[in-house]
């Protein structure tokens, strides 16, 4: 695949390698890195960071999952939030 500048870009899945001047490559790499922090490729817990392939110790499941953003809350974190809420309600 050729870019607008006529340079060759090789794609491998989600990896993109652009061949060109080092200064431009650094800025492209920075933009791609920023975009990847915004895009979650697999479901991820917003509290502990566990994922579908890297679950909490002892296991967990999804109690809430936004399929558009791939962000959710795992059952282990949900249980911890419930315990904290009960303690707060009881004045502990």
Secondary structure, 3 states (H helix, E strand, C coil): CECCCCCEEEEECCEEEECCCHHHHHHHHHHHHHHHHHCCCCCEECCCCCECCCCCCCCCCEEEEECCCCEEEEHHHHHHHHHHHHHHHCCC
